[in-house]
Each structure stands twice: as C-alpha cells, then as structure tokens.
C-alpha cells in the first residue's frame, strides 16, 4: 500500500526534528522533503538565525530534499503568505497531501496553519500536539537528540543561554515560568544529532549577536 506523501515543516530546531522522528517511527507517511523559510537578506533560517549550510547538512543527514521558501527582511505578512502559498501549490502539484508540524500547544498557531491549508489539498499533521512539555523535553534528550540554543528572547531569558546545549542541565537552569521546550518563544534551537539523522553535524557555538530584542548565537560548521 502506498503511503501518503508528506513534507515536514522544518525550522532547524528540536520540535520539528522530533516530530519527524515520531512520524518516521509510526511509518504512516512517506516524508519526501523539508520545507523551510529562509531570510534571503541574511541567508539564514527565519527566526532561528541558523546558517543555510547547517540547514543543508541537517537535511542531508535526515535524507530529505530541501524546499526553501525565501523571504525578505523585514517580511510583510502578505509577502510571507504569498510565498508560502506558492510553495504549497508546488507541493500539491508533486502529489504531496500532508504537512507535518512540530507545534506543541499554541492553539492560535495551529488554527492559523489549518486555516491557511484549508482547501489547498494539504492536510496539516501535529504529532506532538499537547504533549506535556517537561516530559517531552526529557524524551527528546533521552532519544539522543542534541541541539544548541540558537536564539533567545532577551525579555524572557538571559543572553548567556544563547549557544548552550539543550540538555538536562539546561532544563534545570531555566528560570521559573520558562517553558522547557521554549514553546512561548523563549528560545529556539538548532538540532545537530538525533535518531532522525544518519550522522552528527559538527557545529561550534560562535559569537553572540543581539538584534531586535533577541540574542543569536552564530553556530558555525566545525
């Protein structure tokens, strides 16, 4: 029996990576590509600030062809939606019927995705939805997933967290009220190893850059 074709909405971070892992384990879908928005002004994954060469290495390690959606900086919402719409139309033309997201519990984000995909021929899938984040964070680490904090919201976390590894000691050090998976935007990650990859990606934390209220750790291929 032919499995339905799916894309993973790939942010370069732990949630999309673990969603991919869960879907691969379940075996229900044939994941045929990774869809990522890249801010063309900087050549980096949008929001996460991860270099495109690391993104490429991630997709190669996962065995997934890249589907890049280039967006400008700053990006008006209309431009973002138009370019995502084009990417979805191309996916439908290629026989893709599902898109996998790593969203955890932000209902407005899920509703937005469902609204934008309604009627396109693409069905959204949320394999991690409403999993309790303290347990989920520990499950990610226990699976062998390794990641670095690529971005922190300086209103919610000290700058020093940028560049730290996503591990048990990080979870212990997070201030009260910060979600262990950063689901409220407290931090974003870059995955370098895990059960969804065929190999570890050698990455070194570089300098920190502060922009627009966020601290970015410039992760560099070693």
N, C-alpha and C positions, 0 to 999 in steps of 0.2 A: 504493500500500500504506500502510495506517495504521500510524504508528509508535506503540509503547507509550508511555503517559503516565508521566511521572516527576516526582518532587519533588526539589529539591536541598536537602540538609540545610545550611542557610545560617547560618554563625556570625558573619558580617560580615567575616571575615578572608580572607587570601590563599589558603589551601588550598582552601576551598570555592569561592572565586571562580575559581581556576584549574581546578578540577575541572569547574565549569560551562563554562568556556571549552573545555576538551578535549572534553566531551560535545557541545557545540554544533557544534564543528568536525567531529566524527565523524558527527553527524546521525542517530544510531541512535534517539535518544529525542526525544519531544515534552515538553520541560520546561514544566510548567504551573503551577509555584508554588515558593515558597521557604519552608521550614519552619524556624522559629527559636524557641528557648526564650528568653523574656524574663522577667527577675526583676521581678515586678509591684511589689515593695516599692520599687524604685528607678526603674522604667521604663527599664531598660537591658538590653541583650543579656547573657544569662548568661555568666559567666566573663570575657568580653571587656570588659564595662563600657561598651559603646558606646550612646550615646543612641538612643532609638527614632526620633527624627526623622531621624537619619543612616541607620538601618536602612531606613526608609521611602524615603528618597532613593535608596539603593542598589537596592532592589527596583524602583523606578520606572525607574532607569537601565538595569536589566537586563531590564525588561519582564516582570517576574514578580509575580503576585499574592502578597501576604503570607499566610502561615498561621502565626499566633502561638500558641505554647504558653505560657501564663502559669504561672509557678511562684513560690512564696513564697521569702523569705529568712529564716532558712536553710530549705533544702528537704530533707525526709526522702526517702530513696531511693524509698520506697513511693509517695509523692505524685508524684514525678517520673515513675515508671514508669506510674502510673495515667493521668496527663495525656498522656503520650506515646502510651499505648495508645489513648486516645480520639482523638487526632489521626490515628493510623494507621487506625483504624476509619473515620473520616470520609474519609480519602484513598481507602480501598478502595471505599467507597460511591460515590465520584466517579469510579471507573474507573481509578484510578492503580495501576500494577502494579510500579513500581520506585522506589527512593530512592537518590540519589547522595550519596556521602560523600567528603570530602577527606582521609581518613586516609592516612598515608604508610607507616608500618611498625610501629605498635604492635599486635602480634598480639592482645593481650588486649582491646583496644578493638574491633577488628574482630570477634573472636569474640563479644563481648557484643552487638554490633549484629546479627550473624547469628542469635544465639540468640533475641533479642527479636523479630525479624521472622519467624522460622521459623513457618510455618503461618498467617500473617496474610493472605497473598495479595500481600505486598510483597516484592520481591527486592532486596537491597542491591547497589549497584554501587560499585566502588572504582577510578576511572580513574587515580589517581596512585599506586596501591599499589606499594611497593618501588622507586620511582624514587629513585636516589641523590640525597640532599638538597642537596649542594653544587651539582650540575649543575641540579637542579630550581629552586633559589633563583635561579640566574643566568638560567634560562629564563623564569622569571616576570618578572624585571626587564626582560629583553630584549623581552618581549612588549608592554611598555608598561604593565604592571600597576604601579600606585602605591599605596602603603599606609603607614600610620603604625603604630608600635608603640603599642598601646592599653594593654597590661598587661605587667608583668614580675614574675617570681617573684624576690623580693629575695634569696633564698638562692642564686640561680643567676646573677643579673645585677645590676649596679649600677642604682640608682634612675634615674640620668641617661639610661638607654636609653629610658625611657618618654617617648613623644612624638617619638622620632626617626623619620625616614623609613626605610622598608625599601629600601635601595639598596646599590650596590656598596661604598660606604664603610662602611656598617653591617656588611656581611659581613666586611670587613677588620678591623673593630674588635671583633668578638665574641670574648670570651675563649676560650681553648682548652677543648675539651670541650663547648661550647655548640653545639647543632645549628643549622645555617644556616637551617632552617625552623622552629626552635623546637618540634620535634615532641615533645620530652620535657617540654613545658610551661614552657620557659624564658621564652617571651614569646608574646603573642597580638597580632594585627594588626587593623587596620580598613582595608579597601580603599576608595580614593576615585576610582580611574580604572583603565582596562584594556580589553582587547578584548571583554570580556563586557558592558561598559557603553556606552550610547549617548552619554554625556556625562560630563565630570569633575564630581565633587561637591566644592564649595568647602568645605573644612574647615580649621580653625585649631587647633593644639595649645594647650590652656589649662593650667590648674593641675594639679599632681600631687597625688594623694590616696593615702595609704598605709592599707591595711586588710587585716587577716588575713594578713600576710606578703607581700602583693602591692602594687605601686605602679601606680596607674591614672593615665593622662594623660587628662584630660577634654577630649575632642575636641569642638569646637563648630562648628556650621554657620556659615560666614562670611557 
